[in-house]
Amino acid sequence: MFMKQLSVFIENREGRLQEVLKVLKEKGINIVSLSLADTSEYGLLRLLTTSPEQGRQALRENGFSAMLTDVLAVRISHQVGKLQELLGAICEAELNVEYMYALSTGKEDASIVLKTSDLHKSAETLRKLGVEIVSPQEFAVSDGPA
């Protein structure tokens, strides 16, 4: 049910992101979605890929600090207020959104990737709203059970 997100810690210097992408390319791993946050010292690259376990292993073998994290991807319609409605339900369930980023899945809808304080409770809360949870198989981004 959950996506395996590949998180990579990289130095904030010229060419370092390119090196990460090169490792993944050489292993034939496709990037489905990504988010990059930075400080003056380092960056945190979060990726949904076609093969997160293989990506983590390849990056570690090439000197990168990489880990896998479970995240929740949900589909929401392109309508005013839908994101606020979804986040309102999470708030009412007393859950914290740790971070989120967009995941493009089509013209009629969009998807977002969420990391919350309790993914199981978040998924249950959102299903009650009629929100569709995106399966890892839909994007072939999971290695093994969640």
C-alpha positions in Angstrom: 0.0 0.0 0.0 2.8 2.5 0.8 5.4 3.7 -1.6 9.1 3.2 -0.9 10.7 6.6 -1.1 14.5 6.8 -1.7 16.0 9.6 0.3 19.6 10.7 -0.5 21.7 13.2 1.5 24.0 15.1 -0.7 26.5 17.9 -0.3 25.3 21.2 -1.6 27.9 21.6 -4.2 28.0 21.8 -8.0 27.6 18.5 -9.8 26.6 16.4 -6.8 22.9 16.0 -7.9 24.2 15.0 -11.4 26.3 12.3 -9.8 23.2 10.8 -8.0 21.2 10.8 -11.2 24.1 9.2 -13.2 24.2 6.3 -10.7 20.5 5.7 -11.1 20.6 6.0 -14.9 23.5 3.5 -15.1 21.3 1.0 -13.2 18.3 1.6 -15.5 16.2 3.1 -12.6 13.6 5.6 -13.7 12.6 8.5 -11.5 8.8 8.9 -11.2 8.8 11.9 -8.8 11.3 13.9 -6.8 11.7 16.7 -4.3 15.0 18.5 -3.5 15.4 20.7 -0.4 18.6 22.3 0.5 20.5 24.3 3.1 23.9 26.0 2.7 25.7 22.8 3.6 23.7 19.8 2.2 20.6 18.8 0.3 17.9 16.2 0.8 16.8 14.5 -2.4 13.6 12.5 -2.1 12.7 10.2 -5.0 10.1 7.8 -6.1 11.8 5.4 -8.5 11.0 2.2 -10.4 13.4 0.2 -8.2 14.0 1.9 -4.8 15.9 -1.0 -3.2 18.3 -1.3 -6.1 18.7 2.5 -6.2 19.6 2.6 -2.5 22.1 -0.2 -2.9 23.7 1.4 -6.0 23.9 4.8 -4.3 25.5 3.4 -1.2 28.0 1.5 -3.3 28.9 4.9 -4.9 29.5 6.6 -1.5 26.1 8.3 -1.1 24.0 8.2 2.2 20.7 6.8 1.1 17.7 5.3 2.9 14.2 4.1 2.2 11.1 5.6 3.8 7.5 4.6 3.5 5.3 7.3 2.2 1.6 7.6 1.1 0.6 8.6 -2.4 -3.0 9.7 -2.8 -4.9 10.9 -5.9 -7.0 14.0 -5.6 -9.1 15.8 -8.2 -8.1 19.1 -9.7 -10.8 21.1 -7.9 -10.5 24.2 -5.7 -10.3 23.3 -2.1 -9.6 19.5 -2.5 -6.1 19.7 -1.0 -7.4 21.7 1.9 -10.1 19.2 2.5 -7.6 16.3 2.5 -5.3 18.1 4.9 -8.2 19.1 7.1 -9.1 15.5 7.5 -5.5 14.6 8.5 -5.5 17.5 11.0 -8.9 16.4 12.5 -7.4 12.9 12.9 -4.6 14.6 15.0 -1.9 13.6 12.5 1.1 15.7 11.5 2.2 16.2 7.9 6.0 16.0 8.0 6.4 16.8 4.3 4.6 16.5 1.0 5.3 17.0 -2.7 3.4 16.6 -6.0 3.3 13.5 -8.2 1.9 14.0 -11.7 -0.5 11.3 -12.7 -2.8 12.7 -15.3 -4.9 15.6 -16.6 -8.0 15.0 -14.7 -6.4 14.5 -11.3 -3.1 15.0 -9.5 -1.4 13.1 -6.8 0.6 14.1 -3.8 3.1 12.2 -1.7 2.7 12.5 2.0 4.8 11.5 5.0 2.7 11.8 8.1 3.2 10.8 11.7 1.1 7.7 11.2 0.7 6.4 7.6 -1.8 3.7 8.4 -4.1 6.1 10.2 -3.7 8.6 7.5 -4.6 6.1 4.8 -7.7 5.0 6.8 -8.7 8.6 7.3 -8.4 9.5 3.7 -10.2 6.4 2.4 -13.2 7.5 4.5 -13.2 10.7 2.5 -13.2 8.7 -0.7 -9.6 9.6 -1.5 -7.9 7.0 -3.7 -4.6 5.7 -2.4 -2.1 5.2 -5.2 -0.7 1.7 -5.2 3.1 1.1 -5.6 2.3 -1.3 -8.5 0.7 1.5 -10.4 4.1 3.2 -10.8 6.2 0.1 -10.2 8.0 1.9 -7.3 8.2 -0.7 -4.6 10.6 -3.5 -3.8 8.7 -5.8 -1.4 5.9 -5.4 1.1 5.3 -2.2 3.0 
